[in-house]
Amino acid sequence: MNAAAPGPRNLITDVPGISVGQAEDVRVRSGVTVILPDRPAVAAVDVRGGGPGTRETDALAPDTLVDSVDAVVLAGGSVYGLAAADAVTAWLGAQGRGFGLAPGAPPAPIVPAAILYDLANGGHKDWGLTPPYHALGLAAAQSASTDFALGTAGAGAGAMAGRLKGGVGSASVVGADGCTVGALAAVNSFGSVVAPGGRGFWAAPFEIGSEFGGVGATGARAAPDDWGLAKRAPAPRTSTTLAVVAVDAVLTPAEARRLAVMAQDGLARAIRPVHAPFDGDVVFVLATGRRPLGEPAAFALTVLGALAADCVARAVARGAYEARAWPGSDAVAWRDLPTG
């Protein structure tokens, strides 16, 4: 049996049937990321942060009518960013995708979304009655591909990972049994992604190769009350890490929900502290149904959940590792930290 290893791109798009589109407004310092399955995917969500901003998450409960979605949208802009999902919904509906409600009626695309707060990052926010997120959502959907940028891109364009520049990260793994798991994270956390006093990522034990610098876990220690480069005195609802996990397995809505719960552990492995009252942490799961879940199902799901949590941790670290500070700003990126 082969050992688990990243897929060919080390991106969520290694999961067959998944594409990602992104769009940013450099002047606004914000953006949108759209995760698109090529056909409706069974979905679930787990919300752990104390200040989430979401759309259509109630519809993903295992006991509701809808058991699949047409896209997931992650956006900056706080409450304004939810408009990006409206654009993606319209774009999908125009293509005939969506939940059929009645003969002759337009379809109703199911597009859950979650937003992060980047309104105070110094970008131009004087948009009056025309916030940019509808346009950004449409542009992101139209650009969907299997290749996409990491770091200061998409929903992570305006993000901060603690006091370091945050961003979009992604990672994948092909399990020993051939299953593919991928994760994408938009990292705007209150907590720090690196251990105090150095450059080592909390996610270092899960790094594969040198995907986020190869610094390793040496010296990754902290006193109980030493949070290192966490944000200082944050206001409520101003920090969030959003993640989407995709798998190629056939899952029920209840199994997808359990996978989302397990995948949240990846945030705890990569960010300290996490799930605070200041955070809006949300993890979505998409199951594309390309291969049967192994037997026994409970053990196979456990394997997927463990792989998913590691992928989320790696994606968080890659988001900060690939991020670049905005030109002319005083933001500090991981690459700006001293190496000595």
C-alpha positions in Angstrom: 0.0 0.0 0.0 1.4 3.4 -0.9 2.0 6.1 1.7 -0.1 9.2 1.8 1.3 12.1 -0.1 0.1 15.5 -1.6 -1.7 15.5 -4.9 0.1 16.9 -8.0 -0.8 20.5 -7.3 -1.0 20.3 -3.5 -4.2 22.3 -3.8 -7.9 21.6 -3.1 -8.3 21.2 -6.8 -6.5 17.9 -6.7 -9.9 16.6 -5.7 -11.6 15.6 -9.0 -14.5 17.9 -9.9 -13.3 20.9 -7.8 -12.3 24.2 -9.3 -11.5 27.6 -7.6 -11.9 31.1 -8.8 -10.6 34.3 -7.1 -10.8 38.0 -7.6 -9.2 40.9 -5.6 -9.5 44.7 -5.5 -6.0 45.9 -4.6 -7.2 49.4 -3.8 -9.9 48.1 -1.4 -7.5 45.4 0.0 -10.2 42.7 -0.2 -11.3 39.9 -2.4 -13.4 36.8 -2.9 -12.8 33.1 -3.4 -15.3 30.7 -4.9 -15.1 26.9 -4.6 -17.0 25.3 -7.5 -17.8 21.6 -7.8 -18.6 20.6 -11.4 -21.9 19.1 -10.2 -23.8 19.4 -6.9 -21.8 18.1 -4.0 -23.0 16.8 -0.7 -22.1 19.5 1.9 -21.9 20.2 5.6 -20.6 22.9 7.8 -19.2 23.3 11.3 -19.1 26.7 13.0 -16.8 27.2 16.0 -16.0 30.9 16.1 -17.9 33.3 18.4 -18.6 35.9 15.8 -19.5 34.1 12.5 -20.9 35.8 9.4 -22.6 33.2 7.1 -25.3 32.5 4.5 -27.2 29.3 3.9 -25.5 27.4 6.6 -28.8 26.3 8.2 -29.7 24.6 5.0 -26.7 22.2 5.4 -28.0 20.5 8.5 -28.4 16.7 7.9 -32.2 16.8 8.5 -33.0 19.6 6.0 -34.4 19.2 2.5 -31.2 20.3 0.6 -28.4 17.8 0.7 -26.0 19.3 -1.9 -24.7 22.6 -2.9 -23.6 24.3 -6.2 -20.7 26.5 -4.8 -19.2 27.8 -1.6 -18.2 31.5 -1.4 -15.6 32.9 1.0 -15.2 36.7 1.0 -13.6 39.6 2.7 -15.7 42.7 3.5 -17.5 41.5 6.6 -21.3 41.8 6.0 -20.8 43.5 2.7 -19.0 40.5 1.4 -22.1 38.3 1.5 -23.2 40.1 -1.7 -20.5 38.0 -3.5 -22.7 34.9 -3.1 -25.6 36.7 -4.7 -23.5 37.2 -7.8 -22.4 33.6 -7.9 -26.0 32.5 -7.4 -27.1 34.5 -10.4 -24.2 33.2 -12.5 -25.0 29.6 -11.7 -28.8 30.1 -12.2 -28.1 31.6 -15.7 -26.5 28.4 -16.5 -29.4 26.3 -15.4 -27.7 25.0 -12.2 -29.6 24.8 -9.0 -32.3 23.2 -7.0 -35.5 22.6 -9.1 -38.5 23.9 -7.3 -41.3 23.8 -9.9 -41.6 23.1 -13.7 -40.8 26.3 -15.6 -39.5 28.2 -12.6 -35.9 29.3 -12.5 -33.6 27.0 -10.6 -32.4 27.9 -7.1 -28.6 27.5 -6.8 -27.6 26.6 -3.3 -24.5 28.8 -2.4 -23.5 28.8 1.2 -21.0 31.6 2.1 -18.9 32.9 4.9 -17.2 36.2 5.4 -14.1 37.6 7.2 -13.5 41.1 8.5 -11.0 43.2 6.6 -12.7 46.6 6.9 -10.0 48.2 9.0 -6.9 47.3 7.0 -6.3 50.7 5.4 -7.8 49.9 2.0 -10.3 52.2 0.2 -13.7 51.4 1.8 -15.6 54.6 0.8 -17.8 52.7 -1.6 -21.2 54.2 -0.7 -24.0 52.3 -2.3 -21.8 50.2 -4.5 -19.6 47.8 -2.5 -17.3 45.8 -4.8 -18.3 42.3 -3.7 -21.0 41.5 -6.3 -18.5 42.3 -9.0 -15.8 40.4 -7.3 -18.0 37.4 -6.8 -18.9 37.3 -10.5 -15.3 37.7 -11.6 -14.1 35.0 -9.2 -16.8 32.5 -10.5 -15.9 33.3 -14.1 -12.2 32.7 -13.5 -12.6 29.3 -11.8 -9.8 26.9 -12.7 -7.7 24.0 -11.2 -4.8 26.5 -10.6 -5.1 29.5 -8.4 -2.8 31.9 -6.4 -2.0 31.5 -2.7 -1.2 34.2 -0.2 -2.5 37.7 -0.7 -5.3 36.7 -3.1 -9.0 36.1 -3.1 -10.7 36.2 0.2 -7.3 36.4 1.9 -6.3 39.6 0.0 -7.1 41.8 3.0 -6.5 39.2 5.8 -4.2 39.3 8.8 -3.0 36.1 10.6 -2.6 37.5 14.0 -0.2 40.3 13.6 1.3 38.8 10.4 -0.2 39.2 6.9 -2.7 36.4 6.3 -3.9 35.0 3.1 -5.3 32.0 1.2 -3.6 28.7 1.6 -4.4 25.3 0.2 -3.1 21.7 0.6 -4.0 18.2 -0.5 -3.3 14.6 0.3 -3.9 11.3 -1.5 -4.5 8.7 1.1 -3.0 5.2 1.1 -6.3 3.8 -0.2 -6.3 6.3 -3.1 -8.9 8.8 -1.6 -8.1 12.5 -2.2 -8.6 15.1 0.4 -8.0 18.8 -0.1 -8.4 22.0 1.9 -8.5 25.7 1.3 -8.2 28.3 4.1 -8.6 32.0 4.2 -6.6 33.0 7.3 -7.6 36.1 9.1 -7.1 34.8 12.6 -7.0 36.5 16.0 -4.4 33.9 17.1 -0.9 33.5 15.9 0.2 30.9 13.3 3.8 30.9 14.5 5.3 30.0 17.9 6.5 32.9 20.1 10.0 34.3 19.4 10.6 32.7 16.0 9.4 31.7 12.6 8.3 28.2 13.3 4.7 27.4 12.3 2.5 25.7 14.9 1.5 23.4 12.0 5.1 22.4 11.4 4.7 18.7 12.6 2.2 18.3 9.7 4.3 19.9 7.0 5.1 17.8 3.9 8.4 18.6 2.3 9.1 22.3 2.5 5.6 23.5 1.6 5.7 26.3 4.1 9.4 26.9 4.4 10.7 23.8 6.0 11.6 25.6 9.2 10.4 22.7 11.4 9.1 22.6 14.9 12.3 23.3 16.7 11.7 25.7 19.6 7.9 25.6 19.2 7.2 26.3 22.8 5.0 28.8 24.7 4.1 29.7 28.2 0.4 29.3 28.9 -0.3 33.0 28.5 2.2 33.7 25.8 0.3 34.1 22.5 3.2 35.5 20.5 2.0 37.3 17.4 -1.7 37.1 18.1 -3.6 40.3 17.5 -3.7 42.8 20.3 -7.0 43.9 22.0 -9.2 42.8 19.0 -12.7 44.1 18.7 -15.5 41.5 18.6 -16.2 39.8 15.2 -13.0 41.2 13.6 -11.1 37.9 13.1 -12.0 34.7 11.3 -10.4 31.7 9.6 -12.6 30.2 6.9 -11.9 26.8 5.4 -13.3 24.4 2.8 -12.5 20.7 2.7 -13.2 18.7 -0.3 -13.1 14.9 -0.6 -13.8 12.6 -3.6 -15.7 10.0 -1.4 -19.4 9.3 -1.4 -20.7 10.7 1.9 -24.1 11.2 3.4 -24.9 14.7 4.8 -24.4 13.2 8.3 -21.0 11.8 7.4 -20.0 15.1 5.8 -21.0 16.9 9.0 -18.8 14.6 11.1 -16.0 15.2 8.7 -16.4 19.0 9.1 -16.2 18.6 12.9 -13.0 16.6 12.7 -11.5 19.0 10.2 -11.9 21.9 12.6 -9.1 20.3 14.6 -6.8 21.5 11.9 -7.4 25.1 13.0 -6.5 24.2 16.5 -3.2 22.6 15.3 -2.2 25.7 13.3 -3.5 28.7 15.2 -3.1 29.7 18.9 -5.6 30.6 20.3 -8.5 29.8 18.1 -12.3 29.7 18.2 -12.4 32.8 20.4 -15.3 35.2 20.8 -13.4 37.5 18.3 -13.3 34.7 15.6 -15.9 33.7 13.1 -14.3 30.3 12.3 -16.2 28.2 9.8 -15.3 24.9 8.1 -17.3 23.6 5.1 -17.1 20.2 3.6 -17.8 19.2 0.0 -18.0 15.5 -1.0 -17.9 15.0 -4.8 -18.9 11.4 -4.7 -16.4 10.0 -7.2 -15.4 6.9 -5.2 -17.2 4.8 -2.6 -16.4 5.2 1.1 -14.3 2.3 2.3 -15.5 -0.4 4.7 -16.1 -0.4 7.6 -17.5 3.1 6.9 -16.9 4.5 10.4 -13.2 3.7 10.2 -12.9 5.0 6.6 -14.6 8.2 7.7 -12.1 8.5 10.6 -9.2 8.2 8.2 -10.7 11.0 6.0 -11.3 13.2 9.1 -7.7 12.8 10.2 -6.4 13.6 6.7 -8.7 16.6 6.5 -7.6 18.1 9.8 -4.0 17.8 8.7 -4.8 19.4 5.4 -6.5 22.3 7.1 -3.5 22.9 9.3 -1.2 22.8 6.3 -3.4 25.1 4.3 -3.5 27.7 7.2 0.3 27.7 7.3 0.7 27.9 3.6 -1.7 30.9 3.5 0.6 32.9 5.9 3.8 31.5 4.3 2.7 32.7 0.8 1.3 36.1 1.9 3.0 39.3 0.9 2.4 42.7 2.7 0.5 45.3 0.8 2.7 47.8 -1.0 3.3 50.9 1.1 1.8 49.4 4.2 3.3 48.7 7.6 2.0 45.1 7.6 4.5 42.4 8.3 4.5 39.1 6.4 6.1 35.8 7.6 8.9 36.3 5.1 9.7 39.6 6.8 10.5 38.0 10.1 14.1 37.8 11.1 15.8 34.5 10.2 18.4 34.5 13.0 
